[in-house]
């Protein structure tokens, strides 16, 4: 699903104009980005949480030349899905193939 697909979904669900759907999606994304930039954690119940993880500086290697390269410390966004979302993506069947049936 692309951002345009998401805008289309919002537009159809809310019976809105395409421009209104774009504003809604952009506002949500911008809010998440601004909160992460500020170092805040975003938690959406039933979906998951977004947070920032700090990576330490390290020595890497240029794969082409093999030369050592210093990689600076950086902050990276991280998403952790909720248990509910994981269960929806991986539903448990009544009789799974790993378990023998009687």
C-alpha positions in Angstrom: 0.0 0.0 0.0 1.3 3.4 -0.9 0.6 6.8 0.6 -1.7 7.5 -2.3 -3.6 4.3 -1.6 -3.9 5.3 2.0 -5.3 8.7 1.0 -7.8 7.0 -1.2 -9.0 4.7 1.7 -9.4 7.7 4.0 -11.3 9.6 1.3 -13.7 6.7 0.7 -14.3 5.9 4.4 -15.0 9.5 5.4 -16.9 10.5 2.2 -14.4 13.3 1.9 -12.7 15.1 -1.0 -9.3 13.9 -2.1 -7.7 17.1 -0.7 -9.3 16.5 2.7 -8.0 12.9 2.7 -4.5 14.2 1.8 -4.6 16.7 4.6 -5.6 14.0 7.2 -2.9 11.6 6.1 -0.2 14.3 6.0 -1.2 15.6 9.4 -0.9 12.2 11.0 2.5 11.6 9.4 3.8 15.0 10.3 2.7 14.6 13.9 4.5 11.3 14.2 7.7 12.8 12.6 7.6 15.9 14.9 7.1 13.8 18.0 10.0 11.5 17.1 12.2 14.5 16.3 11.4 15.8 19.8 12.4 12.5 21.3 8.8 11.5 22.3 7.3 8.1 22.0 4.1 7.5 20.1 1.8 4.7 21.3 -1.3 3.8 19.3 -3.3 1.1 21.2 -4.0 -1.9 19.1 -1.5 -0.9 16.5 2.0 -0.4 18.0 4.5 2.2 19.1 7.1 4.4 17.5 10.2 5.5 19.3 13.8 6.5 18.6 16.7 4.2 19.2 20.3 5.6 19.7 23.0 3.8 17.7 26.5 4.0 19.0 29.4 5.1 16.7 31.3 2.2 15.1 33.9 1.3 12.6 32.4 0.0 9.4 33.9 -1.2 6.1 33.4 0.1 2.6 32.2 -3.0 0.7 33.8 -1.9 -2.5 37.3 -1.1 -1.3 37.4 -2.8 2.1 38.7 0.4 3.7 37.7 1.1 7.3 35.1 3.9 7.6 34.0 5.6 10.9 30.2 5.6 11.2 29.0 8.3 13.5 26.4 7.8 16.3 22.8 8.4 15.1 19.2 8.2 16.1 17.0 5.8 14.1 13.2 5.5 14.2 11.9 2.1 15.4 8.4 0.6 15.2 7.2 -2.1 17.6 3.9 -3.7 16.7 1.3 -4.4 19.4 0.4 -7.9 20.4 -3.0 -7.4 18.8 -1.5 -6.4 15.4 0.9 -9.4 15.5 -2.1 -11.7 16.3 -4.1 -10.2 13.4 -1.2 -10.7 10.9 -0.5 -14.2 12.2 -3.8 -15.8 13.1 -3.7 -19.1 15.0 -5.8 -21.8 13.4 -7.7 -24.4 15.4 -5.6 -27.2 14.1 -2.1 -26.1 13.1 0.0 -28.3 10.8 2.7 -28.7 13.5 0.3 -30.4 15.9 -1.1 -33.8 15.1 -4.8 -34.1 15.1 -6.5 -36.9 17.1 
